Amino acid sequence: MDNQKTTKNSPEKVKLETEKKYYWCTCGLSTKQPFCDGTHKVKGEFRPMHFDVSEQKEYFLCNCKKTKNPPFCDGSHK
């Protein structure tokens, strides 16, 4: 999965809620970054990453797709 498209080199600040399911885009093709919109189906080699959170708050989600802690930004874009 090295063919990921970097959408931008800065994280996306988003408010996430508990008891909701989220799908992080792993291919970089989604128009709803950092979330999946199903565009990965064109490439066929990617699948969205399901995640949820245990605390309702603002999080920084990775847009560069290089994080070692997906879907959360770890500063890998620097």
Z-matrix of the N, CA and C atoms (Angstrom, degrees):
N
C 1 1.441
C 2 1.525 1 110.57
N 3 1.311 2 116.98 1 45.20
C 4 1.452 3 120.92 2 178.33
C 5 1.517 4 112.13 3 -88.62
N 6 1.317 5 118.46 4 0.76
C 7 1.457 6 122.05 5 -177.77
C 8 1.523 7 112.61 6 -92.87
N 9 1.318 8 116.62 7 21.51
C 10 1.448 9 120.10 8 -179.43
C 11 1.519 10 110.44 9 -67.96
N 12 1.306 11 115.00 10 143.58
C 13 1.451 12 121.05 11 177.89
C 14 1.526 13 108.47 12 -95.17
N 15 1.321 14 116.84 13 126.05
C 16 1.454 15 120.80 14 175.22
C 17 1.515 16 107.84 15 -78.63
N 18 1.317 17 116.82 16 124.20
C 19 1.460 18 119.55 17 -177.85
C 20 1.518 19 111.73 18 -85.91
N 21 1.310 20 117.12 19 -37.91
C 22 1.456 21 122.53 20 171.35
C 23 1.516 22 107.94 21 -166.41
N 24 1.313 23 116.00 22 157.79
C 25 1.460 24 120.43 23 -175.30
C 26 1.518 25 112.86 24 -94.48
N 27 1.299 26 115.77 25 36.47
C 28 1.456 27 120.43 26 173.70
C 29 1.524 28 107.99 27 -143.16
N 30 1.318 29 116.34 28 148.51
C 31 1.461 30 119.33 29 -178.51
C 32 1.522 31 111.61 30 -72.16
N 33 1.312 32 114.83 31 163.00
C 34 1.465 33 122.10 32 177.59
C 35 1.525 34 107.91 33 -105.42
N 36 1.322 35 116.22 34 122.05
C 37 1.460 36 121.11 35 178.22
C 38 1.532 37 108.12 36 -84.83
N 39 1.328 38 116.06 37 120.08
C 40 1.459 39 120.96 38 -177.63
C 41 1.530 40 110.10 39 -136.31
N 42 1.307 41 115.52 40 144.88
C 43 1.459 42 120.64 41 175.39
C 44 1.519 43 107.53 42 -92.01
N 45 1.327 44 116.07 43 119.41
C 46 1.454 45 121.62 44 -178.45
C 47 1.512 46 110.19 45 -111.73
N 48 1.310 47 115.07 46 149.21
C 49 1.455 48 122.01 47 -177.01
C 50 1.520 49 111.05 48 -114.05
N 51 1.310 50 114.82 49 149.85
C 52 1.464 51 119.37 50 175.01
C 53 1.529 52 107.96 51 -71.86
N 54 1.300 53 115.98 52 161.96
C 55 1.467 54 123.63 53 178.54
C 56 1.527 55 113.62 54 63.23
N 57 1.311 56 117.33 55 19.03
C 58 1.461 57 122.31 56 173.15
C 59 1.517 58 107.92 57 -118.02
N 60 1.312 59 116.02 58 147.79
C 61 1.462 60 120.77 59 175.90
C 62 1.515 61 108.34 60 -98.81
N 63 1.309 62 116.19 61 134.66
C 64 1.460 63 122.07 62 179.05
C 65 1.523 64 109.21 63 -122.10
N 66 1.325 65 115.04 64 151.02
C 67 1.459 66 121.40 65 178.11
C 68 1.514 67 108.22 66 -129.44
N 69 1.323 68 115.71 67 111.66
C 70 1.456 69 123.90 68 -178.82
C 71 1.524 70 109.18 69 -84.51
N 72 1.317 71 115.86 70 132.86
C 73 1.465 72 121.27 71 178.45
C 74 1.521 73 109.98 72 -70.47
N 75 1.316 74 117.14 73 126.91
C 76 1.467 75 121.36 74 178.50
C 77 1.523 76 112.59 75 -102.42
N 78 1.346 77 117.44 76 -15.68
C 79 1.468 78 119.93 77 -176.41
C 80 1.526 79 113.20 78 -94.14
N 81 1.334 80 117.16 79 -23.83
C 82 1.458 81 120.76 80 -178.82
C 83 1.516 82 114.00 81 86.20
N 84 1.314 83 118.45 82 4.25
C 85 1.458 84 121.81 83 -177.21
C 86 1.524 85 113.80 84 -94.33
N 87 1.300 86 117.94 85 -14.13
C 88 1.464 87 122.02 86 -177.32
C 89 1.530 88 111.62 87 -61.56
N 90 1.311 89 116.37 88 142.41
C 91 1.466 90 120.68 89 175.42
C 92 1.527 91 110.87 90 -87.05
N 93 1.332 92 116.49 91 -2.16
C 94 1.468 93 121.12 92 179.58
C 95 1.526 94 110.89 93 -113.36
N 96 1.322 95 117.70 94 37.54
C 97 1.465 96 123.10 95 -178.84
C 98 1.517 97 111.20 96 -50.14
N 99 1.302 98 117.23 97 140.43
C 100 1.455 99 128.29 98 6.10
C 101 1.529 100 113.60 99 -90.17
N 102 1.325 101 116.16 100 11.84
C 103 1.460 102 120.37 101 -177.64
C 104 1.527 103 111.75 102 -94.68
N 105 1.316 104 115.53 103 155.69
C 106 1.458 105 122.78 104 -179.50
C 107 1.523 106 111.17 105 -77.09
N 108 1.338 107 116.33 106 139.17
C 109 1.471 108 121.24 107 173.27
C 110 1.528 109 111.37 108 -121.21
N 111 1.338 110 117.38 109 9.52
C 112 1.456 111 121.69 110 177.63
C 113 1.517 112 114.70 111 92.71
N 114 1.312 113 118.32 112 -2.42
C 115 1.470 114 121.59 113 -178.79
C 116 1.525 115 111.99 114 -61.40
N 117 1.328 116 118.63 115 -24.82
C 118 1.463 117 122.42 116 -179.51
C 119 1.523 118 112.21 117 -57.24
N 120 1.302 119 117.66 118 -22.48
C 121 1.463 120 120.89 119 -177.58
C 122 1.525 121 112.10 120 -62.69
N 123 1.332 122 117.12 121 -23.88
C 124 1.469 123 121.81 122 177.65
C 125 1.524 124 110.25 123 -66.50
N 126 1.329 125 116.55 124 -44.13
C 127 1.466 126 122.12 125 -179.96
C 128 1.525 127 111.80 126 -75.18
N 129 1.332 128 116.51 127 -38.21
C 130 1.451 129 121.12 128 177.17
C 131 1.508 130 116.19 129 81.86
N 132 1.332 131 119.15 130 -12.09
C 133 1.459 132 119.87 131 -176.26
C 134 1.527 133 113.36 132 -102.83
N 135 1.320 134 117.36 133 -1.40
C 136 1.455 135 121.19 134 -176.95
C 137 1.519 136 111.28 135 -117.01
N 138 1.322 137 114.40 136 154.18
C 139 1.456 138 121.80 137 173.10
C 140 1.515 139 107.01 138 -135.74
N 141 1.322 140 118.26 139 143.38
C 142 1.453 141 119.52 140 177.70
C 143 1.525 142 110.49 141 -67.85
N 144 1.308 143 115.34 142 155.73
C 145 1.459 144 120.48 143 178.09
C 146 1.522 145 108.90 144 -100.09
N 147 1.321 146 115.83 145 117.08
C 148 1.467 147 120.80 146 176.45
C 149 1.524 148 108.73 147 -75.91
N 150 1.333 149 115.77 148 137.24
C 151 1.457 150 120.09 149 173.37
C 152 1.516 151 109.47 150 -153.39
N 153 1.305 152 114.69 151 161.17
C 154 1.450 153 121.10 152 172.74
C 155 1.525 154 107.00 153 -140.65
N 156 1.307 155 116.33 154 173.24
C 157 1.460 156 120.47 155 -178.08
C 158 1.516 157 109.41 156 -126.23
N 159 1.311 158 116.43 157 152.61
C 160 1.459 159 120.80 158 -179.23
C 161 1.524 160 112.28 159 -96.48
N 162 1.336 161 115.93 160 -6.72
C 163 1.453 162 120.49 161 -179.05
C 164 1.524 163 110.04 162 -138.18
N 165 1.310 164 116.97 163 131.93
C 166 1.467 165 120.81 164 176.78
C 167 1.524 166 108.00 165 -78.40
N 168 1.344 167 115.71 166 116.00
C 169 1.453 168 121.67 167 179.24
C 170 1.519 169 108.82 168 -170.72
N 171 1.323 170 116.38 169 -176.79
C 172 1.457 171 120.93 170 176.50
C 173 1.525 172 109.21 171 -88.06
N 174 1.316 173 115.10 172 136.23
C 175 1.460 174 122.48 173 179.23
C 176 1.520 175 108.34 174 -125.79
N 177 1.321 176 115.97 175 159.74
C 178 1.457 177 121.76 176 173.99
C 179 1.527 178 107.77 177 -108.95
N 180 1.334 179 115.40 178 112.87
C 181 1.463 180 120.67 179 -179.74
C 182 1.522 181 109.69 180 -97.87
N 183 1.310 182 115.44 181 143.01
C 184 1.461 183 122.47 182 -176.60
C 185 1.532 184 111.68 183 -71.27
N 186 1.311 185 115.86 184 134.72
C 187 1.462 186 122.29 185 173.12
C 188 1.525 187 111.57 186 -108.45
N 189 1.326 188 117.58 187 -22.06
C 190 1.473 189 119.30 188 -176.74
C 191 1.527 190 112.09 189 -79.94
N 192 1.321 191 117.14 190 -14.76
C 193 1.475 192 123.92 191 177.76
C 194 1.525 193 112.96 192 69.60
N 195 1.343 194 117.89 193 16.29
C 196 1.467 195 121.38 194 -178.94
C 197 1.521 196 112.91 195 -108.11
N 198 1.325 197 117.31 196 2.31
C 199 1.458 198 121.19 197 -177.67
C 200 1.529 199 112.19 198 -60.65
N 201 1.302 200 115.12 199 147.61
C 202 1.461 201 120.16 200 174.29
C 203 1.531 202 110.42 201 -95.42
N 204 1.338 203 115.94 202 2.49
C 205 1.460 204 122.23 203 179.65
C 206 1.530 205 109.98 204 -131.18
N 207 1.341 206 117.96 205 56.70
C 208 1.460 207 120.06 206 -175.49
C 209 1.526 208 112.13 207 -61.10
N 210 1.280 209 116.80 208 141.68
C 211 1.453 210 130.58 209 5.41
C 212 1.527 211 113.83 210 -93.00
N 213 1.323 212 115.90 211 6.59
C 214 1.461 213 120.53 212 -173.13
C 215 1.521 214 111.95 213 -85.27
N 216 1.319 215 115.76 214 143.01
C 217 1.452 216 121.11 215 -179.02
C 218 1.534 217 109.73 216 -69.75
N 219 1.333 218 115.68 217 136.10
C 220 1.466 219 120.27 218 176.11
C 221 1.528 220 111.41 219 -122.30
N 222 1.333 221 116.58 220 11.12
C 223 1.463 222 119.99 221 178.47
C 224 1.513 223 114.09 222 86.62
N 225 1.327 224 119.13 223 8.59
C 226 1.466 225 122.84 224 -179.10
C 227 1.516 226 113.58 225 -62.07
N 228 1.318 227 117.64 226 -20.97
C 229 1.471 228 122.01 227 -177.43
C 230 1.516 229 113.00 228 -72.67
N 231 1.303 230 117.71 229 -12.08
C 232 1.481 231 121.37 230 -175.38
C 233 1.505 232 111.62 231 -75.95
